Amino acid sequence: MAELTIEQKKLAVEKGLAQFMPDIVLQRVLQYWESEYGRQPSFVLNRFLSEICTSDEMRLQRKDMLRQVLHEISVVEKQQRLKGKNDKSIVVPKQEHEVDSFQAFYDFVMAILKSVTRKDYLEFVEEIQEKMKKHRLLAEYWYVVGSERASLLKIAPQNYAVMITMLYSIYCDFYGPIKADQLYAMIKNEIKQCHPDVDLKQFL
């Protein structure tokens, strides 16, 4: 995935926040974002929004703001990926078994996230980001909403099980171990059917 420039990210933030505040306020907010957060990853957006949402009305809209900004960023990233398809530079492809393992890993993680209720989703993702930062094997990776595939591609295959185990722990905290066990058993069977050549022991 091509790295977005500060201007591209700024435009996405502007589009995402435009419906929530007057233009004169928006311009001041954009100046603050550019000076303090322009070079930081997308997962700090929540902190940025916490700082600018100073009124009760804005605090109530903060989650909607986050969703909208992340959506606009994902739109720009998709445009960049489409441009990247025309890149003629030589790329060494992954081995077929590595591609299959990643796809199974990706499908596993997405199945977990799809089972999270809408009202819990942002909090669940924030917990993923916090736990990854503190984990000695996952701290070097970022998980970004809207760029899930690109985020997970960076994780080394030997850490797939670490990531899935961490997600299990978070899911237990939200919904309890019984529901977590049932979900993982169901996903495991689905992955076996969709990816019969992949050894699931590397994930669990």
GIJO-V429153 format. One line per field, one symbol per residue. ss: DSSP state (H for helix, E for strand, - for the rest). psi: psi as a letter, one per 20 degrees, with the letter a starting at -180 (. if undefined). Layout:
ss = ???
psi = ???
This chain:
ss = -----HHHHHHHHHHHHHHH--HHHHHHHHHHHHHH-----HHHHHHHHHHH---HHHHHHHHHHHHHHHHHHHHHHHHHHHHH-----------HHHHHHHHHHHHHHHHHHH---HHHHHHHHHHHHHHHHH-------------HHHHHH---HHHHHHHHHHHHHHHHHHH-HHHHHHHHHHHHHHHHHH-----HHH--
psi = pqpqrhgghggggghhihiiqqhhgghhghgggghhihjqrhiihggghhhinirgghhhighhggggghghghgghhhhhhhhhjpjqppoqqqghggggggggghgghhghhipqghigghghhhggghghiphiihiqqoppilgghghhipqhijghgghhghggghghgiqhghgggghgggghghghhmhipoihii.
